[in-house]
Amino acid sequence: MMRNIVAGNWKSNKSINDAREWIGVMERDMDSLPDDVKVMIAPPAPYLALLVNLSSSRLLYVSQQVSATQSGPFTGEFTAEMLVSCGVDYALIGHSERRASYGETEEIVCKKVRCSLDAGLGVILCCGENLETRDNGEQEKVIRGQLLSALEGVNALEMEDVIIAYEPIWAIGTGRTATAEQAALMHKFIREWIAMRFDSETALKTSILYGGSCKPSNAAAIFAGEDVDGGLIGGASLNPEDFKSIIRAASSEL
Ligand code: 13P
């Protein structure tokens, strides 16, 4: 069983030339990276098909976006089937930036999960509380609600294609990470919730990633938590050297 994963999320950054250069550096050094860590990257969608074709099979591709519908008259949308046909492996769903700024409701998140799983596209399901919720100590209630609605109708077998990313909103792009203890506690809570909602074997097999100001200097401490299986990395994934350090920190071979 390989639970360790490091996934980079470039968000809306990099030109196509910068993207190709980054892929070149990663591919050159891929053999020197620990082989018990799955490496994933989520570039801007227009680059996906090209970059997939430039890469080895070790590098898995994630779309930052996916449609909540099948194909049809939906200008600007792209479906899970289209992504699969381009060689994309996963889609990020429920990222707080999309929930906050692009009207991605619980219902839409759930539809995107369904469309993706039906098409054979893996899901990285993001959840996370805002600062007010954390200050009120209600983070577990919020995470439970997000997971419950996003995974409505999903069965244990389908969970093999689902990765959970815990990304506290107050830690994203702020330089303020969750402490290793805060991450460990929430990841334990999420794994227990999966065991209750599905079964303990499913809970054990599911990767739970931490995201939010994760960087080379703090990755090892955060990943040391028993239920922290790796990270979803924003800013620090833009630089391949930083990203590689974080991949090394996620290895169990340390
Ligand atoms: P940062 O690592 O830049 O805080 O972003 C985290 C994130 O949102 C990854 O999806």
Residues whose N, C-alpha, C, O or C-beta is under 5 A from the ligand:
A	BS01	13P	N9 A171 I172 G173 T174 G211 G212 S213 C214 L232 I233 G234 G235 A236
